[in-house]
Amino acid sequence: SGVSEAVWLNAATINAGALGASLDTIGYTKIRLYGGVDGSFVSGASDLVLMGSLTDGGKYFHLGQAVSQEIGTSADAFEISFNCVIESPPRFIKIMNVSGSDNYEMTINAKMTHT
């Protein structure tokens, strides 16, 4: 087994009500996501949820995880963590911004374990 670490979303903006770019999890058995949000994180943790799908262009379903830690590091940035390990993940994962009006720019890293 081994561990890979990569930047998944790099200064990517996810608009209100939209899904971000997908993370292909093929070959990985565990995934941990962490990173940061730039600018005002108005509604906080409840605005960002993880979604999963078996196909990249398919229907995405809620994985039950939202941002579980929010640390205000300055007026212009927040560190966030999903602080969960997704075991046996669906093939594709996306972050959905469920806020009604706030757009977020973020950088999210993925630490993935494969067998």
Secondary structure as the mmCIF struct_conf table of DSSP 4:
data_model
#
loop_
_struct_conf.conf_type_id
_struct_conf.id
_struct_conf.beg_label_comp_id
_struct_conf.beg_label_asym_id
_struct_conf.beg_label_seq_id
_struct_conf.end_label_comp_id
_struct_conf.end_label_asym_id
_struct_conf.end_label_seq_id
STRN STRN1 GLY A 2 ILE A 14
TURN_TY1_P TURN_TY1_P1 ALA A 16 GLY A 17
STRN STRN2 LEU A 19 LEU A 19
STRN STRN3 LEU A 23 ASP A 24
TURN_TY1_P TURN_TY1_P2 ILE A 26 GLY A 27
STRN STRN4 TYR A 28 ASP A 38
BEND BEND1 GLY A 39 GLY A 39
BEND BEND2 VAL A 42 SER A 43
HELX_RH_3T_P HELX_RH_3T_P1 GLY A 44 ASP A 47
STRN STRN5 LEU A 48 SER A 53
BEND BEND3 LEU A 54 THR A 55
TURN_TY1_P TURN_TY1_P3 ASP A 56 GLY A 57
BEND BEND4 GLY A 58 GLY A 58
STRN STRN6 PHE A 61 ALA A 66
STRN STRN7 GLN A 69 SER A 74
TURN_TY1_P TURN_TY1_P4 ALA A 75 ASP A 76
STRN STRN8 ALA A 77 GLU A 87
BEND BEND5 SER A 88 SER A 88
BEND BEND6 ARG A 91 ARG A 91
STRN STRN9 PHE A 92 ASN A 97
BEND BEND7 GLY A 100 SER A 101
STRN STRN10 TYR A 104 HIS A 114
#
